[in-house]
Amino acid sequence: MFAASLAACSGISSRPAPTKPPPAPVVEAPAQPEPPVPAPAPQPTVTAEPAPAPPPPPPKPYATAALLLPLTGQAALTGNALFNAAQLALFEVADQKFTLLPYDTKGTAEGAVAAMHQALANPPDIIIGPLFAAEVRAVTPLARDAHVPVIALSSDATVAGEGIYTLGFLPGPQAIRVVTFAARRGHRRVAVLAPGDEYGKRVAEQTLNAADRLGVAVVSTQYYDESAGDLAGPIKHMVKVDPANPGDPGFDALLLPDTGARLRQVASSLPLLGIDPTKVKLLGTMLWDDANPGSEPALNGGWYPAPPSANHMSFLDRYAKAFGSKPTGIASLAYDATALAAVLAKTQPRDFGAAALTSPAGFAGVDGLFRLLADGTAERGYAIDEVTPAGAPTEIDPAPASFPAPGS
């Protein structure tokens, strides 16, 4: 390339120009490798510190109890008596730093849930009520989610447990108290004649389950249709006549867990069917207290558990003076539940936890000594009353002054 250019410039062409050599192959230079990218310098490890927990809210200057009762509806009479009794306890026991807030359940599960939502809008320290087992079951999930303890006024032990306590008078322990007393007096062969409803069956089953521990033999259990007028069949099946001892029906104590006219009807049928009440001790539950048992001769001399008479009569008198009427039989439950909450509200620091509620020493209420157990039920100290023809029963065995230590 370079030579051909020179000849053209001089004008001389003596010989043919040499053939142009082939172009040299182009050899590309090898690609230079990319310089390595340096690894990022290691960064120091930073451990995130957890955010500090917010300080606990300051304690409220006062304690609150929500009171869930059927203030309207079919059970309004009972509900308002319970409300009155709770107010009486508020006046007599609480200080100015304790507040009681009532909510109407209308006596239904739906009404109880609505009342519970209202109460939890400003969560109380404790809930008193509801009254009926169906209401308690309905509000239980709400109470547990909110971690608020409940002292229900039901006598159904199946609703108790896991923060739900029942202050009602449970039928099984009543029967065990009176059977225990009868055994101490020498009546160790026990028969049970009960209505075929849930109450009667619970009494019979719990008496049977406790028989060995009490040192008695449950020799017969019979149920009758609570709506039937003829009781002869169950009573005849219960009586086992011994030809060698014709006056002995096979038992020396008969438990009758019933009330009202039906109790008196059952008792009046016994002498006609081979059961002599002067030889067989008739036993009852607290249902007898409202049955006017002294008006039926066959029941005279019978025994049943009852609250200590002095405390209970004093409560009835104070209630009558405050509200001008006699309370219903279970109004005292609301008094004791409210008084318990008011006492716990005075503790320093204020404590409504399980340990405080289930104090082994228990509490002295208007219905006598009671304590809440870990399973949610209430243990009570009952007296024993004897039926008299005069109408007013006689207390023949006092209620205990204290509870035994747990497990003893």
C-alpha positions in Angstrom: 0.0 0.0 0.0 2.7 2.3 1.0 4.8 1.5 -2.4 1.9 2.0 -4.9 1.3 5.5 -3.6 4.9 6.5 -4.2 5.0 5.4 -8.0 1.9 7.3 -8.8 3.4 10.5 -7.6 6.6 10.2 -10.0 4.8 9.5 -13.3 7.1 6.6 -14.2 5.5 3.2 -15.3 8.3 1.1 -16.7 6.9 -2.1 -15.6 3.6 -3.3 -14.3 2.9 -2.6 -10.8 3.3 -5.6 -8.5 0.3 -7.3 -7.4 -1.1 -5.9 -4.3 -0.3 -8.2 -1.5 -3.2 -9.6 0.4 -4.1 -7.7 3.4 -2.6 -9.0 6.5 -5.1 -10.8 8.6 -6.4 -8.7 11.3 -5.7 -10.2 14.6 -7.8 -8.8 17.3 -6.1 -8.3 20.5 -7.3 -10.7 23.1 -10.0 -9.1 25.3 -8.6 -7.9 28.4 -10.4 -9.5 31.4 -12.6 -7.2 33.4 -10.9 -6.1 36.5 -12.4 -8.1 39.4 -15.1 -6.2 41.2 -13.9 -5.9 44.7 -16.2 -7.6 47.3 -18.1 -5.1 49.4 -16.4 -4.4 52.5 -18.0 -6.3 55.4 -20.4 -4.1 57.2 -20.5 -4.2 61.0 -23.4 -6.4 62.3 -26.0 -4.2 64.0 -28.3 -6.0 66.5 -31.6 -4.2 66.8 -32.4 -3.5 70.3 -36.0 -4.5 71.2 -38.1 -1.5 71.7 -38.7 -0.9 75.4 -42.0 -2.2 76.7 -44.4 0.6 77.4 -44.7 1.2 81.1 -47.8 -0.4 82.7 -50.7 1.9 83.0 -51.1 3.4 86.5 -53.5 1.5 88.7 -57.0 2.9 88.7 -57.8 5.0 91.7 -60.9 2.9 92.2 -62.1 -0.7 91.6 -65.2 -1.6 89.6 -67.4 -4.6 89.6 -69.9 -5.2 86.8 -73.2 -6.7 88.1 -75.0 -8.8 85.4 -78.6 -9.6 86.5 -82.1 -10.1 85.0 -83.5 -6.7 85.9 -86.3 -7.1 83.3 -88.1 -10.1 81.9 -89.6 -13.2 83.5 -86.9 -13.3 86.3 -87.1 -9.6 87.1 -88.5 -10.1 90.6 -85.5 -12.3 91.5 -83.0 -10.1 89.7 -84.1 -6.9 91.4 -83.9 -8.6 94.8 -80.4 -9.6 94.0 -79.6 -6.1 92.9 -81.0 -4.7 96.2 -78.9 -7.2 98.2 -75.8 -6.1 96.2 -76.5 -2.5 97.0 -76.9 -3.3 100.7 -73.4 -4.9 100.7 -72.1 -1.9 98.8 -73.4 0.4 101.6 -72.3 -1.8 104.5 -68.9 -3.2 103.3 -67.4 -1.1 100.5 -65.5 2.2 100.6 -65.6 5.1 98.2 -63.0 3.5 95.9 -65.3 0.7 94.9 -68.0 1.1 92.2 -70.8 -1.3 91.3 -72.2 -1.0 87.7 -75.4 -3.0 87.0 -76.3 -4.4 83.5 -79.5 -6.0 82.5 -79.3 -9.5 81.1 -83.1 -9.9 80.7 -82.6 -13.5 81.9 -81.5 -14.8 78.5 -78.2 -15.9 76.9 -78.5 -13.2 74.2 -79.3 -10.6 76.8 -76.3 -11.7 78.9 -73.9 -11.4 75.9 -75.2 -7.9 75.2 -74.8 -6.9 78.8 -71.3 -8.4 78.8 -70.2 -6.3 75.8 -71.5 -3.2 77.6 -69.6 -4.1 80.7 -66.3 -4.8 78.8 -66.4 -1.5 77.0 -64.7 -0.2 80.2 -63.3 -3.5 81.6 -64.2 -4.0 85.2 -61.9 -5.7 87.8 -64.5 -8.4 88.4 -67.9 -9.5 87.2 -70.7 -10.6 89.5 -73.4 -12.7 87.8 -75.1 -13.8 85.7 -77.7 -15.9 87.4 -78.7 -18.7 85.0 -76.4 -21.4 83.7 -77.2 -20.6 80.1 -76.3 -17.0 80.6 -73.0 -18.0 82.3 -72.1 -20.3 79.4 -72.8 -17.5 76.9 -70.6 -14.9 78.5 -67.7 -17.3 79.5 -65.7 -16.9 76.2 -65.9 -13.1 76.5 -64.8 -13.1 80.1 -61.9 -15.4 79.4 -60.7 -13.4 76.4 -60.8 -10.2 78.5 -59.1 -12.0 81.5 -61.8 -10.8 83.9 -62.9 -13.2 86.7 -66.6 -14.0 87.0 -68.4 -14.9 90.2 -71.6 -16.3 88.8 -74.7 -16.8 91.0 -75.7 -20.1 89.4 -76.0 -23.4 91.3 -74.8 -25.4 88.2 -71.3 -26.7 88.8 -70.8 -27.5 85.1 -70.3 -23.9 84.2 -67.4 -23.4 86.7 -63.7 -23.4 86.0 -60.9 -21.4 84.3 -61.8 -18.1 85.9 -65.5 -18.7 86.2 -66.7 -19.3 89.8 -70.1 -20.3 91.0 -71.4 -19.0 94.3 -74.7 -20.9 94.2 -75.8 -23.5 96.7 -74.8 -26.8 95.1 -77.2 -29.6 95.8 -74.6 -32.4 96.1 -72.6 -30.9 99.0 -75.9 -30.2 100.9 -76.9 -33.8 100.7 -73.5 -35.0 101.8 -73.6 -32.6 104.8 -76.9 -34.0 106.1 -76.0 -37.6 105.3 -72.8 -37.2 107.2 -74.6 -35.8 110.2 -77.2 -38.6 110.1 -74.4 -41.2 110.0 -72.9 -39.7 113.1 -76.3 -40.2 114.8 -76.3 -43.8 113.8 -78.4 -43.7 110.5 -76.1 -45.5 108.1 -78.5 -47.3 105.7 -79.7 -44.6 103.4 -82.3 -44.6 100.7 -82.9 -41.8 98.1 -86.3 -40.9 96.8 -85.9 -38.1 94.3 -87.6 -36.3 91.5 -86.4 -37.5 88.1 -85.1 -34.0 87.1 -81.5 -32.9 86.9 -81.5 -31.7 90.5 -82.8 -35.0 91.9 -80.4 -37.0 89.8 -77.4 -34.9 90.8 -78.2 -35.3 94.5 -78.6 -39.1 94.2 -75.4 -39.6 92.2 -73.2 -37.5 94.4 -74.6 -39.1 97.6 -73.9 -42.5 96.1 -70.4 -41.5 95.0 -69.6 -40.2 98.5 -71.1 -43.2 100.4 -67.9 -45.1 101.1 -66.1 -42.0 102.3 -69.0 -41.1 104.6 -69.3 -44.7 106.0 -72.9 -45.2 104.8 -74.6 -47.6 102.4 -77.0 -46.3 99.8 -79.3 -49.3 99.7 -81.9 -48.0 97.2 -82.4 -45.1 94.8 -85.8 -44.4 93.2 -86.9 -41.5 91.0 -90.4 -40.3 90.4 -92.0 -38.2 87.7 -92.3 -34.7 89.1 -95.5 -34.2 87.3 -97.1 -37.5 88.3 -99.7 -37.6 91.1 -99.2 -41.2 92.1 -96.0 -41.9 94.0 -96.9 -45.4 95.2 -94.9 -47.2 92.6 -91.4 -45.8 93.4 -92.0 -46.0 97.1 -93.1 -49.7 96.9 -90.0 -50.5 94.9 -87.8 -48.9 97.5 -89.2 -50.8 100.5 -87.7 -54.2 101.2 -89.7 -55.9 103.9 -87.8 -58.3 106.2 -90.1 -61.0 107.6 -87.9 -61.2 110.6 -88.3 -57.5 111.2 -91.5 -56.3 109.7 -91.1 -52.7 110.8 -87.8 -52.3 109.0 -88.2 -51.1 105.3 -84.5 -51.9 104.7 -83.1 -48.4 105.5 -83.0 -46.1 108.5 -82.6 -42.8 106.7 -84.5 -41.5 103.6 -83.2 -38.5 101.6 -86.0 -36.5 100.0 -84.5 -33.7 97.8 -87.7 -31.9 96.9 -89.7 -28.8 97.9 -93.1 -27.3 98.3 -96.4 -29.1 97.9 -94.7 -32.0 96.1 -92.4 -32.6 99.1 -95.4 -32.6 101.5 -97.2 -35.0 99.2 -94.3 -37.4 99.1 -93.9 -37.3 102.9 -97.6 -37.8 103.5 -97.6 -41.0 101.4 -94.8 -42.7 103.3 -96.7 -43.9 106.4 -99.4 -45.4 104.1 -96.7 -47.4 102.2 -94.8 -49.0 105.1 -92.3 -46.2 106.0 -92.7 -45.0 109.6 -91.1 -41.5 110.0 -90.6 -42.1 113.7 -88.2 -45.0 112.8 -86.8 -43.8 109.5 -85.1 -40.4 109.7 -86.2 -38.1 106.9 -83.5 -36.0 105.4 -83.6 -33.1 102.9 -81.6 -30.4 101.2 -81.9 -26.6 101.5 -85.1 -26.8 99.3 -86.9 -27.7 102.6 -86.3 -24.2 103.9 -88.9 -22.8 101.5 -91.3 -25.7 101.7 -93.0 -25.0 105.1 -92.1 -28.5 106.2 -93.5 -28.1 109.7 -97.0 -28.1 108.2 -96.7 -31.8 107.2 -96.6 -34.1 110.3 -94.5 -36.8 108.6 -91.7 -34.3 108.1 -91.5 -33.2 111.8 -88.2 -34.2 113.2 -86.6 -34.3 109.8 -83.1 -32.8 109.2 -81.8 -30.6 106.4 -78.7 -28.3 105.9 -79.2 -24.5 106.2 -77.1 -21.4 106.5 -76.3 -20.4 110.1 -79.5 -19.0 111.4 -78.1 -16.0 113.3 -76.2 -14.5 110.3 -79.0 -15.2 107.8 -81.8 -13.8 110.0 -79.7 -10.6 110.6 -79.4 -10.2 106.8 -83.1 -10.6 106.3 -83.9 -8.0 108.9 -81.4 -5.5 107.4 -82.8 -6.1 103.9 -86.4 -5.6 105.1 -85.5 -2.3 106.8 -83.7 -1.0 103.7 -86.2 -2.1 101.1 -89.5 -2.7 102.9 -89.9 -6.3 101.9 -88.6 -9.8 102.4 -85.9 -10.9 99.8 -86.1 -14.0 97.7 -84.2 -17.0 98.9 -81.0 -16.5 96.9 -80.7 -12.7 97.3 -78.0 -13.3 99.9 -75.7 -14.6 97.1 -75.5 -11.2 95.6 -74.7 -9.7 99.0 -71.9 -12.1 99.6 -70.4 -11.8 96.1 -70.5 -8.0 96.3 -69.0 -8.0 99.8 -66.2 -10.3 98.6 -65.4 -8.0 95.7 -65.5 -5.0 98.0 -63.1 -6.7 100.5 -60.6 -7.6 97.7 -60.8 -4.0 96.4 -59.3 -2.8 99.7 -56.2 -5.0 99.5 -52.9 -3.3 98.8 -52.0 -3.8 96.1 -55.5 -4.5 94.8 -55.8 -8.1 93.8 -58.6 -10.0 92.1 -56.5 -12.9 90.9 -57.1 -16.5 91.4 -55.0 -16.8 94.5 -56.9 -14.1 96.3 -60.3 -15.4 95.2 -59.5 -18.9 96.3 -58.1 -18.1 99.7 -58.0 -21.4 101.7 -59.3 -19.6 104.8 -62.5 -18.6 103.0 -64.8 -15.7 103.7 -67.5 -15.1 106.3 -70.8 -14.3 104.5 -74.4 -13.8 105.5 -74.9 -17.4 104.6 -72.0 -18.6 106.7 -68.5 -19.6 105.9 -67.6 -20.2 102.2 -64.6 -20.5 100.0 -64.1 -20.6 96.3 -62.2 -23.7 95.1 -59.7 -24.1 92.2 -62.3 -25.9 90.2 -64.6 -22.8 90.4 -67.2 -24.2 92.8 -67.9 -23.0 96.3 -67.5 -24.9 99.5 -69.8 -23.9 102.3 -70.2 -24.5 106.0 -73.8 -25.5 106.6 -75.7 -25.9 109.9 -78.2 -28.7 110.4 -81.8 -27.7 111.1 -84.6 -29.9 112.5 -88.2 -29.5 111.4 -90.6 -28.6 114.2 -94.4 -28.4 114.3 -94.2 -24.8 115.3 -92.9 -23.9 111.8 -89.6 -22.3 112.7 -86.8 -24.9 112.5 -84.4 -25.5 115.3 -80.6 -25.5 114.6 -79.3 -28.7 116.1 -75.8 -28.8 114.7 -73.9 -25.5 114.1 -72.0 -24.6 111.0 -68.2 -25.0 111.2 -66.3 -22.0 112.4 -63.4 -22.6 110.0 -62.5 -24.8 107.1 -60.0 -27.7 107.3 -56.8 -27.2 105.5 -57.0 -28.3 101.8 -56.3 -32.0 101.4 -56.9 -32.8 105.1 
